[in-house]
Amino acid sequence: MSTIELWKDREKRVVDPLLFSREAEKLAKKLGNQDKKNKQNQLRRFFDEVVRLHDNVKNNKVDMELILPGLHMLIAKAVYAQGRNLVTRDFVTFIRDGIGQVKTKDDLRMFASFFESLMAYYKLYGPN
């Protein structure tokens, strides 16, 4: 089962109204409640990279097809960070599942927006 679903109805582009509140908070609590293993600076690194890639697509600097390999490279980087005990398997699952749903600019926008919400809640629930 996926950690998140970016779209309630992909075809109609309908978003779950609770995606950026309840779902982001639930995942932040889960990630924050793991013996301080998800380092906030590590999560921020991944978030910053997603935002950078999204900005490049949004501003038409780079085509989506050219962004996707770099986006998928984040999965390997997350696995590497897990191997170094900087993030948990649950974070890797979030990255893998979220990126796995990104096919279009809108998908990338949704993933970046969800990640932004997650980071806001993680500030509260993550290690201090």
CNS distance restraints for C-alpha pairs under 8 A (distance, minus, plus):
assign (resid   2 and name CA) (resid  93 and name CA) 7.97 0.50 0.50
assign (resid   2 and name CA) (resid  94 and name CA) 7.80 0.50 0.50
assign (resid   2 and name CA) (resid  97 and name CA) 5.91 0.50 0.50
assign (resid   3 and name CA) (resid  27 and name CA) 7.79 0.50 0.50
assign (resid   3 and name CA) (resid  93 and name CA) 7.04 0.50 0.50
assign (resid   3 and name CA) (resid  94 and name CA) 5.71 0.50 0.50
assign (resid   3 and name CA) (resid  97 and name CA) 6.66 0.50 0.50
assign (resid   3 and name CA) (resid  98 and name CA) 7.89 0.50 0.50
assign (resid   4 and name CA) (resid  23 and name CA) 7.48 0.50 0.50
assign (resid   4 and name CA) (resid  94 and name CA) 7.29 0.50 0.50
assign (resid   4 and name CA) (resid  97 and name CA) 7.21 0.50 0.50
assign (resid   4 and name CA) (resid  98 and name CA) 6.81 0.50 0.50
assign (resid   5 and name CA) (resid  98 and name CA) 7.72 0.50 0.50
assign (resid   6 and name CA) (resid  15 and name CA) 6.95 0.50 0.50
assign (resid   6 and name CA) (resid  16 and name CA) 7.88 0.50 0.50
assign (resid   6 and name CA) (resid  19 and name CA) 7.60 0.50 0.50
assign (resid   6 and name CA) (resid  98 and name CA) 7.49 0.50 0.50
assign (resid   6 and name CA) (resid 101 and name CA) 7.34 0.50 0.50
assign (resid   6 and name CA) (resid 107 and name CA) 7.31 0.50 0.50
assign (resid   6 and name CA) (resid 110 and name CA) 6.28 0.50 0.50
assign (resid   6 and name CA) (resid 111 and name CA) 6.67 0.50 0.50
assign (resid   6 and name CA) (resid 114 and name CA) 7.91 0.50 0.50
assign (resid   7 and name CA) (resid  13 and name CA) 6.66 0.50 0.50
assign (resid   7 and name CA) (resid  14 and name CA) 5.99 0.50 0.50
assign (resid   7 and name CA) (resid  15 and name CA) 4.84 0.50 0.50
assign (resid   7 and name CA) (resid  16 and name CA) 6.50 0.50 0.50
assign (resid   8 and name CA) (resid  13 and name CA) 7.72 0.50 0.50
assign (resid   8 and name CA) (resid  14 and name CA) 5.49 0.50 0.50
assign (resid   8 and name CA) (resid  15 and name CA) 5.02 0.50 0.50
assign (resid   8 and name CA) (resid  16 and name CA) 5.14 0.50 0.50
assign (resid   9 and name CA) (resid  13 and name CA) 5.78 0.50 0.50
assign (resid   9 and name CA) (resid  14 and name CA) 4.97 0.50 0.50
assign (resid   9 and name CA) (resid  15 and name CA) 6.87 0.50 0.50
assign (resid  10 and name CA) (resid  14 and name CA) 6.42 0.50 0.50
assign (resid  15 and name CA) (resid  19 and name CA) 7.31 0.50 0.50
assign (resid  18 and name CA) (resid  22 and name CA) 5.27 0.50 0.50
assign (resid  18 and name CA) (resid  23 and name CA) 6.27 0.50 0.50
assign (resid  19 and name CA) (resid  23 and name CA) 4.92 0.50 0.50
assign (resid  19 and name CA) (resid  24 and name CA) 6.30 0.50 0.50
assign (resid  19 and name CA) (resid 114 and name CA) 7.19 0.50 0.50
assign (resid  20 and name CA) (resid  24 and name CA) 5.33 0.50 0.50
assign (resid  20 and name CA) (resid  25 and name CA) 7.88 0.50 0.50
assign (resid  20 and name CA) (resid 113 and name CA) 7.64 0.50 0.50
assign (resid  20 and name CA) (resid 114 and name CA) 5.71 0.50 0.50
assign (resid  20 and name CA) (resid 117 and name CA) 5.60 0.50 0.50
assign (resid  20 and name CA) (resid 118 and name CA) 7.65 0.50 0.50
assign (resid  21 and name CA) (resid  25 and name CA) 5.95 0.50 0.50
assign (resid  21 and name CA) (resid 117 and name CA) 7.20 0.50 0.50
assign (resid  22 and name CA) (resid  26 and name CA) 6.02 0.50 0.50
assign (resid  23 and name CA) (resid  27 and name CA) 6.28 0.50 0.50
assign (resid  24 and name CA) (resid  28 and name CA) 6.08 0.50 0.50
assign (resid  24 and name CA) (resid 114 and name CA) 6.76 0.50 0.50
assign (resid  24 and name CA) (resid 115 and name CA) 7.90 0.50 0.50
assign (resid  24 and name CA) (resid 117 and name CA) 5.91 0.50 0.50
assign (resid  24 and name CA) (resid 118 and name CA) 4.78 0.50 0.50
assign (resid  24 and name CA) (resid 121 and name CA) 7.02 0.50 0.50
assign (resid  25 and name CA) (resid  29 and name CA) 6.13 0.50 0.50
assign (resid  25 and name CA) (resid 117 and name CA) 7.89 0.50 0.50
assign (resid  25 and name CA) (resid 118 and name CA) 6.50 0.50 0.50
assign (resid  25 and name CA) (resid 121 and name CA) 5.56 0.50 0.50
assign (resid  25 and name CA) (resid 122 and name CA) 7.71 0.50 0.50
assign (resid  26 and name CA) (resid  30 and name CA) 6.33 0.50 0.50
assign (resid  27 and name CA) (resid  31 and name CA) 6.09 0.50 0.50
assign (resid  27 and name CA) (resid 118 and name CA) 7.11 0.50 0.50
assign (resid  28 and name CA) (resid  32 and name CA) 5.79 0.50 0.50
assign (resid  28 and name CA) (resid 118 and name CA) 5.76 0.50 0.50
assign (resid  28 and name CA) (resid 119 and name CA) 7.51 0.50 0.50
assign (resid  28 and name CA) (resid 121 and name CA) 5.73 0.50 0.50
assign (resid  28 and name CA) (resid 122 and name CA) 4.87 0.50 0.50
assign (resid  28 and name CA) (resid 125 and name CA) 6.32 0.50 0.50
assign (resid  28 and name CA) (resid 126 and name CA) 7.26 0.50 0.50
assign (resid  29 and name CA) (resid  33 and name CA) 5.92 0.50 0.50
assign (resid  29 and name CA) (resid 121 and name CA) 7.85 0.50 0.50
assign (resid  29 and name CA) (resid 122 and name CA) 7.13 0.50 0.50
assign (resid  29 and name CA) (resid 125 and name CA) 5.52 0.50 0.50
assign (resid  29 and name CA) (resid 126 and name CA) 7.42 0.50 0.50
assign (resid  30 and name CA) (resid  34 and name CA) 7.12 0.50 0.50
assign (resid  31 and name CA) (resid  38 and name CA) 6.62 0.50 0.50
assign (resid  31 and name CA) (resid  88 and name CA) 7.81 0.50 0.50
assign (resid  31 and name CA) (resid  90 and name CA) 6.84 0.50 0.50
assign (resid  31 and name CA) (resid  91 and name CA) 6.77 0.50 0.50
assign (resid  31 and name CA) (resid 122 and name CA) 7.76 0.50 0.50
assign (resid  31 and name CA) (resid 126 and name CA) 7.13 0.50 0.50
assign (resid  32 and name CA) (resid  36 and name CA) 6.78 0.50 0.50
assign (resid  32 and name CA) (resid  38 and name CA) 6.90 0.50 0.50
assign (resid  32 and name CA) (resid 122 and name CA) 6.52 0.50 0.50
assign (resid  32 and name CA) (resid 125 and name CA) 5.10 0.50 0.50
assign (resid  32 and name CA) (resid 126 and name CA) 3.97 0.50 0.50
assign (resid  32 and name CA) (resid 127 and name CA) 6.38 0.50 0.50
assign (resid  33 and name CA) (resid 125 and name CA) 7.37 0.50 0.50
assign (resid  33 and name CA) (resid 126 and name CA) 7.09 0.50 0.50
assign (resid  34 and name CA) (resid  38 and name CA) 7.18 0.50 0.50
assign (resid  34 and name CA) (resid  88 and name CA) 7.79 0.50 0.50
assign (resid  36 and name CA) (resid 126 and name CA) 7.19 0.50 0.50
assign (resid  36 and name CA) (resid 127 and name CA) 5.33 0.50 0.50
assign (resid  37 and name CA) (resid  85 and name CA) 6.67 0.50 0.50
assign (resid  37 and name CA) (resid  86 and name CA) 5.95 0.50 0.50
assign (resid  37 and name CA) (resid  87 and name CA) 5.60 0.50 0.50
assign (resid  37 and name CA) (resid  88 and name CA) 6.28 0.50 0.50
assign (resid  38 and name CA) (resid  42 and name CA) 7.22 0.50 0.50
assign (resid  38 and name CA) (resid  43 and name CA) 7.14 0.50 0.50
assign (resid  38 and name CA) (resid  86 and name CA) 5.86 0.50 0.50
assign (resid  38 and name CA) (resid  87 and name CA) 4.27 0.50 0.50
assign (resid  38 and name CA) (resid  88 and name CA) 6.02 0.50 0.50
assign (resid  38 and name CA) (resid  91 and name CA) 7.59 0.50 0.50
assign (resid  38 and name CA) (resid 126 and name CA) 7.61 0.50 0.50
assign (resid  38 and name CA) (resid 127 and name CA) 7.89 0.50 0.50
assign (resid  39 and name CA) (resid  43 and name CA) 6.49 0.50 0.50
assign (resid  39 and name CA) (resid  86 and name CA) 5.88 0.50 0.50
assign (resid  39 and name CA) (resid  87 and name CA) 6.38 0.50 0.50
assign (resid  39 and name CA) (resid 127 and name CA) 7.34 0.50 0.50
assign (resid  40 and name CA) (resid  44 and name CA) 6.06 0.50 0.50
assign (resid  40 and name CA) (resid 122 and name CA) 7.88 0.50 0.50
assign (resid  40 and name CA) (resid 123 and name CA) 7.89 0.50 0.50
assign (resid  40 and name CA) (resid 126 and name CA) 7.00 0.50 0.50
assign (resid  40 and name CA) (resid 127 and name CA) 7.30 0.50 0.50
assign (resid  41 and name CA) (resid  45 and name CA) 6.16 0.50 0.50
assign (resid  42 and name CA) (resid  46 and name CA) 6.61 0.50 0.50
assign (resid  42 and name CA) (resid  86 and name CA) 6.84 0.50 0.50
assign (resid  42 and name CA) (resid  87 and name CA) 7.23 0.50 0.50
assign (resid  43 and name CA) (resid  47 and name CA) 6.18 0.50 0.50
assign (resid  43 and name CA) (resid  87 and name CA) 7.84 0.50 0.50
assign (resid  43 and name CA) (resid 119 and name CA) 7.79 0.50 0.50
assign (resid  44 and name CA) (resid  48 and name CA) 5.92 0.50 0.50
assign (resid  44 and name CA) (resid 119 and name CA) 7.53 0.50 0.50
assign (resid  45 and name CA) (resid  49 and name CA) 6.35 0.50 0.50
assign (resid  46 and name CA) (resid  50 and name CA) 6.32 0.50 0.50
assign (resid  46 and name CA) (resid  74 and name CA) 7.26 0.50 0.50
assign (resid  47 and name CA) (resid  51 and name CA) 6.20 0.50 0.50
assign (resid  47 and name CA) (resid 112 and name CA) 7.57 0.50 0.50
assign (resid  47 and name CA) (resid 115 and name CA) 6.48 0.50 0.50
assign (resid  47 and name CA) (resid 116 and name CA) 7.30 0.50 0.50
assign (resid  47 and name CA) (resid 119 and name CA) 7.90 0.50 0.50
assign (resid  48 and name CA) (resid  52 and name CA) 6.08 0.50 0.50
assign (resid  49 and name CA) (resid  53 and name CA) 6.20 0.50 0.50
assign (resid  50 and name CA) (resid  54 and name CA) 6.07 0.50 0.50
assign (resid  50 and name CA) (resid  71 and name CA) 7.17 0.50 0.50
assign (resid  50 and name CA) (resid 112 and name CA) 6.14 0.50 0.50
assign (resid  51 and name CA) (resid  55 and name CA) 6.00 0.50 0.50
assign (resid  51 and name CA) (resid 112 and name CA) 6.02 0.50 0.50
assign (resid  52 and name CA) (resid  56 and name CA) 6.30 0.50 0.50
assign (resid  53 and name CA) (resid  57 and name CA) 6.45 0.50 0.50
assign (resid  53 and name CA) (resid  67 and name CA) 6.55 0.50 0.50
assign (resid  53 and name CA) (resid  71 and name CA) 7.40 0.50 0.50
assign (resid  54 and name CA) (resid  58 and name CA) 5.96 0.50 0.50
assign (resid  54 and name CA) (resid 105 and name CA) 7.80 0.50 0.50
assign (resid  54 and name CA) (resid 108 and name CA) 6.27 0.50 0.50
assign (resid  54 and name CA) (resid 109 and name CA) 6.47 0.50 0.50
assign (resid  54 and name CA) (resid 112 and name CA) 7.02 0.50 0.50
assign (resid  55 and name CA) (resid  59 and name CA) 5.93 0.50 0.50
assign (resid  56 and name CA) (resid  60 and name CA) 6.18 0.50 0.50
assign (resid  56 and name CA) (resid  61 and name CA) 5.05 0.50 0.50
assign (resid  56 and name CA) (resid  62 and name CA) 5.67 0.50 0.50
assign (resid  57 and name CA) (resid  61 and name CA) 6.02 0.50 0.50
assign (resid  57 and name CA) (resid  62 and name CA) 5.39 0.50 0.50
assign (resid  57 and name CA) (resid  63 and name CA) 6.11 0.50 0.50
assign (resid  57 and name CA) (resid  64 and name CA) 6.14 0.50 0.50
assign (resid  57 and name CA) (resid  67 and name CA) 7.51 0.50 0.50
assign (resid  57 and name CA) (resid 105 and name CA) 6.91 0.50 0.50
assign (resid  58 and name CA) (resid 105 and name CA) 7.43 0.50 0.50
assign (resid  62 and name CA) (resid  66 and name CA) 6.57 0.50 0.50
assign (resid  62 and name CA) (resid  67 and name CA) 6.97 0.50 0.50
assign (resid  63 and name CA) (resid  67 and name CA) 6.61 0.50 0.50
assign (resid  64 and name CA) (resid  68 and name CA) 6.30 0.50 0.50
assign (resid  64 and name CA) (resid 104 and name CA) 6.89 0.50 0.50
assign (resid  64 and name CA) (resid 105 and name CA) 6.61 0.50 0.50
assign (resid  65 and name CA) (resid  69 and name CA) 7.74 0.50 0.50
assign (resid  66 and name CA) (resid  70 and name CA) 7.65 0.50 0.50
assign (resid  67 and name CA) (resid  71 and name CA) 6.16 0.50 0.50
assign (resid  68 and name CA) (resid  72 and name CA) 6.08 0.50 0.50
assign (resid  68 and name CA) (resid 103 and name CA) 7.87 0.50 0.50
assign (resid  69 and name CA) (resid  73 and name CA) 6.12 0.50 0.50
assign (resid  70 and name CA) (resid  74 and name CA) 6.83 0.50 0.50
assign (resid  71 and name CA) (resid  75 and name CA) 7.69 0.50 0.50
assign (resid  71 and name CA) (resid  99 and name CA) 6.98 0.50 0.50
assign (resid  72 and name CA) (resid  76 and name CA) 7.41 0.50 0.50
assign (resid  72 and name CA) (resid  99 and name CA) 6.65 0.50 0.50
assign (resid  73 and name CA) (resid  77 and name CA) 6.40 0.50 0.50
assign (resid  74 and name CA) (resid  78 and name CA) 6.00 0.50 0.50
assign (resid  74 and name CA) (resid  95 and name CA) 7.60 0.50 0.50
assign (resid  75 and name CA) (resid  79 and name CA) 6.28 0.50 0.50
assign (resid  75 and name CA) (resid  92 and name CA) 7.02 0.50 0.50
assign (resid  75 and name CA) (resid  95 and name CA) 6.21 0.50 0.50
assign (resid  75 and name CA) (resid  96 and name CA) 5.69 0.50 0.50
assign (resid  75 and name CA) (resid  99 and name CA) 7.85 0.50 0.50
assign (resid  76 and name CA) (resid  80 and name CA) 6.18 0.50 0.50
assign (resid  77 and name CA) (resid  81 and name CA) 6.15 0.50 0.50
assign (resid  78 and name CA) (resid  82 and name CA) 6.14 0.50 0.50
assign (resid  78 and name CA) (resid  87 and name CA) 7.46 0.50 0.50
assign (resid  78 and name CA) (resid  91 and name CA) 7.79 0.50 0.50
assign (resid  78 and name CA) (resid  92 and name CA) 5.58 0.50 0.50
assign (resid  78 and name CA) (resid  95 and name CA) 7.36 0.50 0.50
assign (resid  79 and name CA) (resid  83 and name CA) 6.23 0.50 0.50
assign (resid  79 and name CA) (resid  92 and name CA) 6.22 0.50 0.50
assign (resid  80 and name CA) (resid  84 and name CA) 6.46 0.50 0.50
assign (resid  81 and name CA) (resid  85 and name CA) 6.32 0.50 0.50
assign (resid  81 and name CA) (resid  86 and name CA) 5.25 0.50 0.50
assign (resid  81 and name CA) (resid  87 and name CA) 5.85 0.50 0.50
assign (resid  82 and name CA) (resid  86 and name CA) 5.61 0.50 0.50
assign (resid  82 and name CA) (resid  87 and name CA) 4.79 0.50 0.50
assign (resid  82 and name CA) (resid  88 and name CA) 5.57 0.50 0.50
assign (resid  82 and name CA) (resid  89 and name CA) 6.62 0.50 0.50
assign (resid  82 and name CA) (resid  92 and name CA) 7.32 0.50 0.50
assign (resid  87 and name CA) (resid  91 and name CA) 6.28 0.50 0.50
assign (resid  87 and name CA) (resid  92 and name CA) 7.46 0.50 0.50
assign (resid  88 and name CA) (resid  92 and name CA) 6.55 0.50 0.50
assign (resid  89 and name CA) (resid  93 and name CA) 6.10 0.50 0.50
assign (resid  90 and name CA) (resid  94 and name CA) 6.24 0.50 0.50
assign (resid  91 and name CA) (resid  95 and name CA) 6.26 0.50 0.50
assign (resid  92 and name CA) (resid  96 and name CA) 5.96 0.50 0.50
assign (resid  93 and name CA) (resid  97 and name CA) 5.85 0.50 0.50
assign (resid  94 and name CA) (resid  98 and name CA) 5.80 0.50 0.50
assign (resid  95 and name CA) (resid  99 and name CA) 5.90 0.50 0.50
assign (resid  96 and name CA) (resid 100 and name CA) 5.86 0.50 0.50
assign (resid  97 and name CA) (resid 101 and name CA) 6.56 0.50 0.50
assign (resid  98 and name CA) (resid 102 and name CA) 6.95 0.50 0.50
assign (resid  98 and name CA) (resid 111 and name CA) 6.39 0.50 0.50
assign (resid  99 and name CA) (resid 111 and name CA) 7.49 0.50 0.50
assign (resid 101 and name CA) (resid 107 and name CA) 6.97 0.50 0.50
assign (resid 102 and name CA) (resid 107 and name CA) 4.83 0.50 0.50
assign (resid 102 and name CA) (resid 108 and name CA) 5.53 0.50 0.50
assign (resid 102 and name CA) (resid 111 and name CA) 7.42 0.50 0.50
assign (resid 103 and name CA) (resid 107 and name CA) 6.13 0.50 0.50
assign (resid 103 and name CA) (resid 108 and name CA) 7.44 0.50 0.50
assign (resid 104 and name CA) (resid 108 and name CA) 6.37 0.50 0.50
assign (resid 105 and name CA) (resid 109 and name CA) 6.16 0.50 0.50
assign (resid 106 and name CA) (resid 110 and name CA) 6.16 0.50 0.50
assign (resid 107 and name CA) (resid 111 and name CA) 6.16 0.50 0.50
assign (resid 108 and name CA) (resid 112 and name CA) 6.04 0.50 0.50
assign (resid 109 and name CA) (resid 113 and name CA) 6.05 0.50 0.50
assign (resid 110 and name CA) (resid 114 and name CA) 6.05 0.50 0.50
assign (resid 111 and name CA) (resid 115 and name CA) 6.04 0.50 0.50
assign (resid 112 and name CA) (resid 116 and name CA) 6.14 0.50 0.50
assign (resid 113 and name CA) (resid 117 and name CA) 6.37 0.50 0.50
assign (resid 114 and name CA) (resid 118 and name CA) 6.13 0.50 0.50
assign (resid 115 and name CA) (resid 119 and name CA) 6.14 0.50 0.50
assign (resid 116 and name CA) (resid 120 and name CA) 6.37 0.50 0.50
assign (resid 117 and name CA) (resid 121 and name CA) 6.43 0.50 0.50
assign (resid 118 and name CA) (resid 122 and name CA) 5.92 0.50 0.50
assign (resid 119 and name CA) (resid 123 and name CA) 6.25 0.50 0.50
assign (resid 120 and name CA) (resid 124 and name CA) 7.33 0.50 0.50
assign (resid 121 and name CA) (resid 125 and name CA) 6.36 0.50 0.50
assign (resid 122 and name CA) (resid 126 and name CA) 4.90 0.50 0.50
